[in-house]
Amino acid sequence: MKIALVSESANPLHAGNGGALRVHVAELAAALASAGHEVVVHTSGEAGREATRARGYEVVELSAVARRAADPSAHLGDFARALARRWQDDAPDVVHAHHWTSGLAALLGARRTGTPVVQSFHSLADPGSDPQRASTERLVGKEAAAVIASSGAELAELARLGVPRQRISVVPSGVDRARFDPEGPAAPRWAPQRLVAVNDLAPERGVDDLLWALRSLPEAELVVLGGDARGIDRARARAAELGVASRVRLPGRVRREEVPALLRSADAVVHVPWAADFGLVALEAMACGVPVVATAVGGLADTVVDGVTGVLVPPRDRKALTGVLRSLLVDDARRDAYGIAGADRVRVRYSWERVAHEVAQVCARVAGVELEMGPEIVAEAT
């Protein structure tokens, strides 16, 4: 199939752009291309720049209009028109849009050719805090030929928005198992126990809850990967207030190549956002054979099997989080068991080959194309 991926806000060529969404689009595009599909990623960037090939797929930058932080949809008309021009003479079989802004632009851009659009939201807005985005997501979900949810929780949210259940398929994110595996090197550590978090340091990501819990874990150090200068300063000040600053390391954003070794250095990876979450951090930790402590929100409730690959705690429940971490850090056997189970779960369910095949099946269905399951995928799925 000719598959057009639309990712206007997360350019797969820019390592500092888009976070987990950028990783998802880049890995999915590579896996689809590896399976024999013709894949082009359409993203915002410098208009007129030549298409770039990366890992078997093509990246086309369509718009030079700056995105406005106050209104990320402000330039979508230009982006949609650029998509329409691109597809007028070379229409794909199917469009797969990532994030709500991409979905709106893709639906507008595909009108003239009648190309079906598959939508992945990755996260949904809270109608109370962002009614405009929530309204647009409802429209995009209803107009798309199919919608891919990343978890059962997202499926339920989409159904509540009015998206017909028969048009929704659940396909999780995947993990680069060649990079994230239990056997690689671990980064050095400076305390008997180590907790690692990957966190942009926004308050709703739960970093304050984790710092609060650290007060009751005197043998543990905490390494938080991510965040900008403002977030780091805020977290450092909060750690000082709580008396744990000497045991908190805030290196900021690190190169993606460094992340696996840092995850492997942890006794547990802690990911405790307050609301629905992409869940990639938990998957990558599990792939490295590290137990996960996470909040039971969004896709995390599907990804982390409570009592098998880690422990789920209620969001914003600091006492529960502290108790779980305290007991887990002194139980080597339980951590080992969780780590082994997590790596097995990722191997069976979350390889990019399998994820790409399931996405391709959804795309093929709306495009009227029949695909066959390859033998490696069959073996992995059983």
N, C-alpha and C positions, 0 to 999 in steps of 0.2 A: 504493500500500500504506500501511497504518497501521503505522509502524515505531516501536517503543519502544527507545530507547537507554538502557542502564543504565550509569551511571558514578558509583558511590557515593563514590569517593575523589577524583574530579577534577571539580569543579563548573565548567562552561564559563563561568559568569558571573563567576568570581573569578580575576582576572588573576594573583594570586600563588599559586594553588592548582593543584597537579598537573603543572606543567611541560609537557613534551612531550605527555603524555597528555591534559591539558586542551585543548591546541591541537588535537590530533587529533580529539577528540570534537566540539569546537566547529566545526571546519572541515568534518568529515564530515556533521554534522547540517545545516549550512547548505547544503552541496552536494546532499544528498538532498532537502531541502525545495525547493531551486531546480529540481530535476528533477521536481517535482510530487508527491512523497510527503508524507504527513502524519506529521510527526516530533515525538516528545516525548522529551526527555531527562530521566531520573529520576536524582536525585542526593541525597546527604546535605545537610542544611542545617537551616533553621528550619521545623519542622513547622507547618502551618497558613498559611504564607505563600502568597499568591496566585501562581498560575502566571505566569511571565514569558515574554513573547515576545521572541525575539532572532533577527534575520536569517532570519525565516520559520519558525522552529521554536519549540517551547514548552519551557520548563524548569520542572520540578516538583521542589521540595525536599520530601523525604518524612520525614526523621528528624532529631530534635534531639539524639539520643544522641551524646555525644562519642566520637570514635574514640580507642582506647587505643593509644599508640605501641608498647607491649610486645606487644600482641595485636590487630592490626588487624581480626581477624574477630570480636572480642568482641560487637559490636553487630549483627552481620549477621542474627540472628534477628528483631530488631525491624524492620530494613530490609526483609527478605523478607516479613514480614507486611504491612508498609505497601504493598509492591508488589502483593501478592495482593488487598488491599482495593481498590486503585486499578484493577486489571484485572478484578475480579469483574463489574462492571457495564459496563465499556468495554474489552473485551479487544482488544489490537492483533493484527494479522496475524502479526507476528513480533517477537521480542525480540533485540536485538543487545547483548551484554554486553561491557564493556571492563575488563580486568584480572581476576585470579582471584577477588577478593572479590566483584566485581559478578556474575561468572558463577555463583558459589554461591548468592547471593541471588536471582538471576534464575531459576535452575532451581527453587528452592523456591517462589518467588512465582508461577511459571507453572504449577505442578502442577494447580491446580484447573481452570483454563481449558484446559489442554492446548496452550497456545501454544508453538510451536517456538522454541528458543533457539539463536542463533548466537553463538559465543564468539570473542573476540579477546583473547589474553593480553598481547600487546605485549612481555612479557619473562617468562622462566620461571626458577623457583628452582633453585639448586644443591642437589640432594638431600642433599649432605653437610653444608651449612651451615644449611639450613632444611627439614628433613624433613617437618614438618607442612604447610607450604605446598606442597611438591612432591607430597605425597600428595593434597592437595585439588585441585591442578591436574590430576593424573591422573584423579581422579573426575569433575571438571567436563568435561574433554576427552572422556571416554568417554560421558558422559550428554548432551552437547550434540548437537543435530541436525546441526550443522556447525561447523567450526572454521576461522577465517581466520588464517593465518600471515602474518607480515609479510615473510618471507624464506625462501629455500631452507634456510638453516641452522635456522630455527625449525621448518620442516616436518619436518626430520630428527629434531629433538628430540622433537616431538610423536609421531612414529611410534615412537620408542624408548619413549615413555611408554605406548604401547599404543593410541593413538587410531587408528582405522581410516583407512588412507590415502585411501580413497574419500570420506571426509567432510571432508578437509582441502583448502582452496583457498588459494593464495598471492595476496595482494593487498597491495601496499606502502602505506606512508603517502603522503600527498600534500604539495604545496607551494602556498601562496598566491602564484601567479605575478604577481598584480597588485601585491603588496607586495615580493616578492623577485624582482628583475629586474636585468639588468646595466646598465640605462640610468639609474638613479637617482643621487642625489648620494652622495659618499663622505665619511665623517667625516675631519676633519684628523688628520694624524699628525706625529710629532716625531722620527722617525729615518728613515734612508734605506730601511730594510726594516721591514716589520711582519708579525707573526704574530698571528692572532686565534684564541682558543678560547672556546667556550661550555661552561662546566664548573661543576658544583656544588661543586668543590674537595674532594670525598671522595678519599681516597688511591687507590681503585681506578679513579678517572677518569683517572689518568695525569698529573696536573699536575706531580708531582715529576719524571717522565721529561722533560717539556717544559722545566721549569726547568733540569734538568741539561744538556739539549741547547743551551739558550740560551748557556751558557758558551762554546761554540765558534762562536757567531754574533755577533761583536762589533758588527756594523752593524745588528742587528735589535732591535726592541722587541717585547714580548709584551703583549697586552691580553687579559685573561681576564674574560669576562662571566659573572656568576653567583656563587653561594656566599653563605653567611651570615657573620656577624661572626667566628665561631670559625674557619671555613674560611679566611677572608681573613687573619686573624692568623697562622694556621699557614703559609699560602702565603707571606706576607710574610717571616716568620722564615726559612723555607727559602730564599727568594730571597737574603736577606741572608747566610746561611751560604755560599751558592754564589757570592757576589760579583756578583749580577746585579740587585740590588734597584732600582738606578737606571733599569733598562730594563724594569721590570715594572709594569704598571698593573692595578689590581684595583678596578674601580668597583663590584663587586657586581652585584646584579640591576638591570638597566636596563629601561625601558619597552620593550615589544615593538616599538613604532613606531620606536625608535632602532636596533634590531638590524640592519636591512638596510644602512644607511649604514656601520655599523661593520664589517660583513662586507665590503662593497665596498672599504673602506680597506685591506684586507689583501693582501699578496702571496700568502699562503696561509692557509687556515683549517686548523687542526690539531685533530684529534679522536682521541685515543688511549686509550680505555678498555681495561681489561684483559679484560673479558668482554663477552658479547652486549649489544648496544646498540640503542636505538630508531632511531638513524640520522637523525633529523630535522635535526640541525645540518649534516651533510654535504649533505643535499638542499637546504637553504636556501642554503648557500654556493655550490653548483653553480648554483642558479637565479640567483644574483647574478653568475655568470660568474667565480667565484674558484676556483682549484685547491684540491683537498683532499688533505691527508696524514692518513691514518687507519689504525687497526689493523685487521687482517683478522679481525674477530670479528663474529658475528651478522649482522645486516642490512647492516652496513657493507661486507661482502664482496660483497653484491649491488649495493649502491647505487653505490659507487665502482669504476669500471672501471680496474683497475691499468694505468698507462701510457697511459690515454686521457683520463680526467677527473681524474686525480690519481695518487697513489701509496699503495699499501697496505704496511704494515710489520708485522712480528710484534709482538704485545703484549709490553710490558716490555723490549723490545730497544732500549736507549738509544743504542747505537752505530749501529744501523741507522737509527734516527730522526734522529740528528744528521747522518749522511751524506746522507740524502735531503734534509733541509732545506738543508744547505749547498749542495748541487748545484742545487736548485731555485731558491733565492733569487738565484743569479747567472745564471740562464738565462731571460731575458725571453721568448724565442720559445716555449719549452716551457710556461711558465706561461700565455701567451696561448692556446696550442693547447688546453691542459687546460681553461681557462675557457670557451672557445667550445664545446668538446665537452660540458662539463658542463651548460651552459645548454640546449643542444640535447637532451640526454638527459632533462632535467627536462621540457622542453616536450612531448616525445613520450610519456613514460611516467608522469610523476608529477603531472599536473594533478589537482586535486580532482574535476573533472567526471568524469574517467575512473575514478578510484578509487571515487567514489560509485556509478558505474554498475556496476562489478564487484562491489562490496559488495551492491548491490541485486539483482544476478543471483543471488548466493548466497542472500540472504534470500527471493527469489521462489521459488527451487527448493524450499526446505524448507516454504514456505507454500503451495505448489501454485499459484502465480501465474506467468503468462508475461509477460515484458517484451520490448519491442523496443528495439534499439540506435538511438539518435538519429543523424542524419547528421553532426553535429559530432564525436561520439565516434568514429564510423566513420572519418572523415577523419583524426582525430588518431592512431588506433591503427594506421594503415597506413603 
